[in-house]
């Protein structure tokens, strides 16, 4: 029989479980439709799932459609259980993405779509709840194409010209076939679906069984049955336990066959399969043999882990979605945490997104989770399985650390009769890349076997950063040099030297604290958008208006998890239940309140005995400790960076930092300019641009461009940005924006008389419908109001890009991203604060000059000052004397 493994995914409440029930019922697998509301759904087998009405654990059902056997893997829809869903993706042939016709494409739907793209899984879409009032198929189809891709095509009216037209636009081969013959063969459509060029869309109501039969037939008709190797291979994706406590390893066979009593092995273990089970819902069938393409659970394996590959199958990458919250598990007084810890490790095996951590210093058990819904689940699991009631503290954010520059870390371990030295090159990685390890070490200095051992030690431990003690990420760590002793070196010596090399390098590096960010989609009444914008700004978030439908508006953006944690309740309250907030984990970005976090955590890297930063050397038969900042004075192997001439005479920790000047190509500038719509930082526009993760990694620094003494000087000022950065103007702007604007213009006009340069003050008017660019001369400076759909940022960036070779341009702004762009264009920068300081200093200098000359002889004043300076002084004095 033909076999397909299909996963079903959805945003919570889209009707995923209902669709599963309908497919099982129509296939004849079940004789009665279960309901989530009635707590009798076939695949929601756990009491917690029945109680909450959500899928928590992935499960499977096997049914037939014609000659095709489908293994349907149901996955959790709630974002807190995304890691469970993501592990299941690794074994799918196809996926079903369920979308609510009443809600359209929601926040978590996009996260699922990105994951499906990352794992390159072909997708069939079922738009559910089309029986509800107000659903519009044409409108939803357009939304699918806009939000997910043009390959989303309705498959209910096939073999029509309109259908073929859409298919032809997705693939050149189908286009040629359509132009030649006027139709497209089914085999070509199947291939396009498999290659993710086409995503068949079906519409209906799972609850009323409308469109479900056609959907099932469509899946079978437009799917390609995978072919498998004769050589054994299996991908492990889940660990669980049955009611008797037997450990179950779920796997998909990707090659060959598996029989009871077969011995399975990987690099670390070798164990025998005792039983093979084919689960469907809560029940299973024990079989003696399974073939490639089957999904089964086996007993007898005690050391397996989700994501492992057996035989020809490679291990999977670590899940993209990861825990961002940490809680202390508070045990009853009579419960020893060291006795409870191994029991909790069983749950961690089954749910790897629940990271169980033992804090030796605090003598407490901590758990890292995806979201607060998991607390209740974990609490219930511990109670039901071990009979232990537990509670949790208020929780905190899981921070991470990375570095911004390249350093060489050195670790040395040489107590008496031991010896090892390790040199590691630590380099910043791309955001989201995690840790990457490699070797670029000569075998003349360190043999291959020792090199492999060092790499093993790098991978075996979660290395801590030196600012907060959080794990490090987004770095490339390369073994570049080292030394062993023929007689005294043992394996454990290199473990010590490797750990110390990482920590010594981190102490020298410029470290960055990272915090998790949510990507959010906020739907709320248009009249409440102002409140939402203010809230998001207070939460240090960024946003833009994605769409406005009648009286409802959709804001999308990102914000730190710590500031947005309980915002859902606020949204419900101030919108009186009309607003909805959807959050999904975006990733880690630089911490918005770094100093506060470092202070509150209070981590001291020098006192962390479990993770030493110094090294151990030996002299006169005695070992002695050397602090991290002196290790390189004692090391035995020459510095890799110095040897390669990378430092030009500088020490390793002064190597070029990424926070220093780095060039940005014109293509990159254009790309950033094109992405700066809704970007002005001023409150007048109330829009904010979100930085890319890469840009966000680096704190903006003031960069003074190379002086172009023969060129005319231009000073471009981001008007509203400066107004809201100067306290006296901000205070005035809150009451009278026109007054604040005039006061800024007067200050810059005075400054122009002293600085003698062309000054352009740019105010955005991009939300004024039909507004054209307006340039007004105000005294001796120029004032620009931008056109519709152009922000002040865009005007300044374009002016700098177009004229940086003609003029000596300085830009005054405190917009961090704009500073990066301007710096890349080769222009000079002034922050709003620096502009204020420079104007004040210039005014003071003129006043001093005036009073000094006045004290000598009043009659020489006119001769001593230029006419422009004299006029500026007189105006300032007049203003001071006016009541």
Secondary structure as the mmCIF struct_conf table of DSSP 4:
data_model
#
loop_
_struct_conf.conf_type_id
_struct_conf.id
_struct_conf.beg_label_comp_id
_struct_conf.beg_label_asym_id
_struct_conf.beg_label_seq_id
_struct_conf.end_label_comp_id
_struct_conf.end_label_asym_id
_struct_conf.end_label_seq_id
STRN STRN1 UNK A 2 UNK A 10
BEND BEND1 UNK A 11 UNK A 11
TURN_TY1_P TURN_TY1_P1 UNK A 12 UNK A 13
BEND BEND2 UNK A 14 UNK A 15
HELX_RH_AL_P HELX_RH_AL_P1 UNK A 16 UNK A 26
TURN_TY1_P TURN_TY1_P2 UNK A 27 UNK A 28
BEND BEND3 UNK A 29 UNK A 29
BEND BEND4 UNK A 31 UNK A 32
TURN_TY1_P TURN_TY1_P3 UNK A 36 UNK A 39
BEND BEND5 UNK A 42 UNK A 43
BEND BEND6 UNK A 46 UNK A 46
HELX_RH_AL_P HELX_RH_AL_P2 UNK A 47 UNK A 52
TURN_TY1_P TURN_TY1_P4 UNK A 53 UNK A 53
BEND BEND7 UNK A 54 UNK A 54
BEND BEND8 UNK A 57 UNK A 57
STRN STRN2 UNK A 59 UNK A 65
TURN_TY1_P TURN_TY1_P5 UNK A 66 UNK A 67
STRN STRN3 UNK A 68 UNK A 74
BEND BEND9 UNK A 78 UNK A 78
HELX_RH_3T_P HELX_RH_3T_P1 UNK A 79 UNK A 81
HELX_RH_AL_P HELX_RH_AL_P3 UNK A 82 UNK A 89
TURN_TY1_P TURN_TY1_P6 UNK A 90 UNK A 91
BEND BEND10 UNK A 93 UNK A 93
STRN STRN4 UNK A 94 UNK A 100
TURN_TY1_P TURN_TY1_P7 UNK A 101 UNK A 103
BEND BEND11 UNK A 105 UNK A 105
HELX_RH_AL_P HELX_RH_AL_P4 UNK A 107 UNK A 118
TURN_TY1_P TURN_TY1_P8 UNK A 119 UNK A 120
STRN STRN5 UNK A 122 UNK A 128
TURN_TY1_P TURN_TY1_P9 UNK A 130 UNK A 131
BEND BEND12 UNK A 132 UNK A 132
TURN_TY1_P TURN_TY1_P10 UNK A 133 UNK A 134
HELX_RH_AL_P HELX_RH_AL_P5 UNK A 137 UNK A 147
TURN_TY1_P TURN_TY1_P11 UNK A 148 UNK A 148
TURN_TY1_P TURN_TY1_P12 UNK A 150 UNK A 151
STRN STRN6 UNK A 152 UNK A 154
BEND BEND13 UNK A 156 UNK A 157
BEND BEND14 UNK A 159 UNK A 160
HELX_RH_AL_P HELX_RH_AL_P6 UNK A 161 UNK A 168
TURN_TY1_P TURN_TY1_P13 UNK A 169 UNK A 170
HELX_RH_AL_P HELX_RH_AL_P7 UNK A 172 UNK A 181
BEND BEND15 UNK A 182 UNK A 183
HELX_RH_AL_P HELX_RH_AL_P8 UNK A 186 UNK A 194
TURN_TY1_P TURN_TY1_P14 UNK A 195 UNK A 196
BEND BEND16 UNK A 197 UNK A 197
STRN STRN7 UNK A 199 UNK A 203
STRN STRN8 UNK A 205 UNK A 205
TURN_TY1_P TURN_TY1_P15 UNK A 206 UNK A 209
STRN STRN9 UNK A 210 UNK A 210
BEND BEND17 UNK A 211 UNK A 211
HELX_RH_AL_P HELX_RH_AL_P9 UNK A 212 UNK A 221
TURN_TY1_P TURN_TY1_P16 UNK A 222 UNK A 222
HELX_LH_PP_P HELX_LH_PP_P1 UNK A 223 UNK A 226
STRN STRN10 UNK A 229 UNK A 229
BEND BEND18 UNK A 230 UNK A 231
STRN STRN11 UNK A 233 UNK A 241
TURN_TY1_P TURN_TY1_P17 UNK A 243 UNK A 244
STRN STRN12 UNK A 247 UNK A 255
BEND BEND19 UNK A 256 UNK A 256
STRN STRN13 UNK A 257 UNK A 259
TURN_TY1_P TURN_TY1_P18 UNK A 260 UNK A 261
STRN STRN14 UNK A 263 UNK A 265
BEND BEND20 UNK A 267 UNK A 268
STRN STRN15 UNK A 270 UNK A 272
STRN STRN16 UNK A 275 UNK A 280
TURN_TY1_P TURN_TY1_P19 UNK A 281 UNK A 282
STRN STRN17 UNK A 283 UNK A 287
BEND BEND21 UNK A 288 UNK A 288
STRN STRN18 UNK A 289 UNK A 291
TURN_TY1_P TURN_TY1_P20 UNK A 292 UNK A 293
STRN STRN19 UNK A 295 UNK A 299
BEND BEND22 UNK A 300 UNK A 300
BEND BEND23 UNK A 302 UNK A 303
TURN_TY1_P TURN_TY1_P21 UNK A 306 UNK A 307
STRN STRN20 UNK A 309 UNK A 311
TURN_TY1_P TURN_TY1_P22 UNK A 312 UNK A 312
HELX_LH_PP_P HELX_LH_PP_P2 UNK A 313 UNK A 319
BEND BEND24 UNK A 320 UNK A 320
STRN STRN21 UNK A 325 UNK A 330
TURN_TY1_P TURN_TY1_P23 UNK A 333 UNK A 334
HELX_RH_AL_P HELX_RH_AL_P10 UNK A 337 UNK A 350
TURN_TY1_P TURN_TY1_P24 UNK A 352 UNK A 353
BEND BEND25 UNK A 354 UNK A 354
STRN STRN22 UNK A 355 UNK A 359
TURN_TY1_P TURN_TY1_P25 UNK A 360 UNK A 363
STRN STRN23 UNK A 364 UNK A 369
BEND BEND26 UNK A 370 UNK A 370
TURN_TY1_P TURN_TY1_P26 UNK A 372 UNK A 372
HELX_RH_AL_P HELX_RH_AL_P11 UNK A 373 UNK A 386
STRN STRN24 UNK A 391 UNK A 392
BEND BEND27 UNK A 394 UNK A 394
STRN STRN25 UNK A 396 UNK A 397
STRN STRN26 UNK A 400 UNK A 403
BEND BEND28 UNK A 404 UNK A 404
STRN STRN27 UNK A 405 UNK A 405
STRN STRN28 UNK A 407 UNK A 413
BEND BEND29 UNK A 415 UNK A 415
TURN_TY1_P TURN_TY1_P27 UNK A 416 UNK A 417
STRN STRN29 UNK A 420 UNK A 428
TURN_TY1_P TURN_TY1_P28 UNK A 431 UNK A 432
STRN STRN30 UNK A 435 UNK A 439
TURN_TY1_P TURN_TY1_P29 UNK A 443 UNK A 445
BEND BEND30 UNK A 446 UNK A 446
HELX_RH_AL_P HELX_RH_AL_P12 UNK A 448 UNK A 459
BEND BEND31 UNK A 460 UNK A 461
HELX_LH_PP_P HELX_LH_PP_P3 UNK A 463 UNK A 463
STRN STRN31 UNK A 464 UNK A 464
HELX_LH_PP_P HELX_LH_PP_P4 UNK A 465 UNK A 465
BEND BEND32 UNK A 466 UNK A 469
HELX_LH_PP_P HELX_LH_PP_P5 UNK A 470 UNK A 470
STRN STRN32 UNK A 471 UNK A 472
BEND BEND33 UNK A 474 UNK A 474
STRN STRN33 UNK A 475 UNK A 484
TURN_TY1_P TURN_TY1_P30 UNK A 486 UNK A 488
HELX_RH_AL_P HELX_RH_AL_P13 UNK A 491 UNK A 508
BEND BEND34 UNK A 509 UNK A 509
STRN STRN34 UNK A 511 UNK A 525
HELX_RH_3T_P HELX_RH_3T_P2 UNK A 526 UNK A 528
HELX_RH_AL_P HELX_RH_AL_P14 UNK A 529 UNK A 538
TURN_TY1_P TURN_TY1_P31 UNK A 539 UNK A 540
STRN STRN35 UNK A 542 UNK A 549
TURN_TY1_P TURN_TY1_P32 UNK A 550 UNK A 551
STRN STRN36 UNK A 552 UNK A 560
HELX_RH_AL_P HELX_RH_AL_P15 UNK A 561 UNK A 564
TURN_TY1_P TURN_TY1_P33 UNK A 565 UNK A 566
HELX_RH_AL_P HELX_RH_AL_P16 UNK A 567 UNK A 574
TURN_TY1_P TURN_TY1_P34 UNK A 575 UNK A 577
STRN STRN37 UNK A 580 UNK A 590
TURN_TY1_P TURN_TY1_P35 UNK A 592 UNK A 593
HELX_RH_AL_P HELX_RH_AL_P17 UNK A 594 UNK A 601
TURN_TY1_P TURN_TY1_P36 UNK A 602 UNK A 602
HELX_RH_3T_P HELX_RH_3T_P3 UNK A 605 UNK A 607
HELX_RH_3T_P HELX_RH_3T_P4 UNK A 609 UNK A 611
BEND BEND35 UNK A 614 UNK A 614
STRN STRN38 UNK A 615 UNK A 619
TURN_TY1_P TURN_TY1_P37 UNK A 620 UNK A 621
STRN STRN39 UNK A 622 UNK A 626
HELX_RH_3T_P HELX_RH_3T_P5 UNK A 628 UNK A 630
HELX_RH_AL_P HELX_RH_AL_P18 UNK A 631 UNK A 634
BEND BEND36 UNK A 636 UNK A 637
HELX_LH_PP_P HELX_LH_PP_P6 UNK A 638 UNK A 639
HELX_RH_AL_P HELX_RH_AL_P19 UNK A 640 UNK A 643
TURN_TY1_P TURN_TY1_P38 UNK A 644 UNK A 645
BEND BEND37 UNK A 647 UNK A 647
TURN_TY1_P TURN_TY1_P39 UNK A 648 UNK A 649
HELX_RH_3T_P HELX_RH_3T_P6 UNK A 652 UNK A 654
BEND BEND38 UNK A 655 UNK A 655
STRN STRN40 UNK A 657 UNK A 657
TURN_TY1_P TURN_TY1_P40 UNK A 658 UNK A 659
BEND BEND39 UNK A 660 UNK A 660
HELX_RH_AL_P HELX_RH_AL_P20 UNK A 666 UNK A 674
TURN_TY1_P TURN_TY1_P41 UNK A 675 UNK A 675
TURN_TY1_P TURN_TY1_P42 UNK A 677 UNK A 678
BEND BEND40 UNK A 682 UNK A 682
TURN_TY1_P TURN_TY1_P43 UNK A 683 UNK A 685
STRN STRN41 UNK A 688 UNK A 688
HELX_LH_PP_P HELX_LH_PP_P7 UNK A 689 UNK A 692
HELX_RH_AL_P HELX_RH_AL_P21 UNK A 693 UNK A 696
TURN_TY1_P TURN_TY1_P44 UNK A 697 UNK A 697
BEND BEND41 UNK A 698 UNK A 698
HELX_LH_PP_P HELX_LH_PP_P8 UNK A 705 UNK A 707
TURN_TY1_P TURN_TY1_P45 UNK A 709 UNK A 710
BEND BEND42 UNK A 711 UNK A 711
STRN STRN42 UNK A 713 UNK A 718
HELX_RH_AL_P HELX_RH_AL_P22 UNK A 719 UNK A 723
TURN_TY1_P TURN_TY1_P46 UNK A 724 UNK A 725
BEND BEND43 UNK A 726 UNK A 726
HELX_RH_AL_P HELX_RH_AL_P23 UNK A 727 UNK A 733
TURN_TY1_P TURN_TY1_P47 UNK A 734 UNK A 735
HELX_RH_AL_P HELX_RH_AL_P24 UNK A 737 UNK A 755
BEND BEND44 UNK A 757 UNK A 757
STRN STRN43 UNK A 758 UNK A 763
TURN_TY1_P TURN_TY1_P48 UNK A 766 UNK A 767
BEND BEND45 UNK A 768 UNK A 768
TURN_TY1_P TURN_TY1_P49 UNK A 769 UNK A 770
HELX_LH_PP_P HELX_LH_PP_P9 UNK A 771 UNK A 773
STRN STRN44 UNK A 774 UNK A 778
TURN_TY1_P TURN_TY1_P50 UNK A 779 UNK A 780
STRN STRN45 UNK A 781 UNK A 785
HELX_LH_PP_P HELX_LH_PP_P10 UNK A 786 UNK A 787
TURN_TY1_P TURN_TY1_P51 UNK A 788 UNK A 789
HELX_RH_AL_P HELX_RH_AL_P25 UNK A 792 UNK A 803
TURN_TY1_P TURN_TY1_P52 UNK A 804 UNK A 806
BEND BEND46 UNK A 807 UNK A 807
STRN STRN46 UNK A 808 UNK A 812
HELX_RH_AL_P HELX_RH_AL_P26 UNK A 816 UNK A 824
TURN_TY1_P TURN_TY1_P53 UNK A 825 UNK A 826
STRN STRN47 UNK A 828 UNK A 830
HELX_RH_AL_P HELX_RH_AL_P27 UNK A 832 UNK A 856
HELX_RH_3T_P HELX_RH_3T_P7 UNK A 858 UNK A 860
HELX_RH_AL_P HELX_RH_AL_P28 UNK A 861 UNK A 864
BEND BEND47 UNK A 865 UNK A 865
HELX_RH_AL_P HELX_RH_AL_P29 UNK A 867 UNK A 881
#
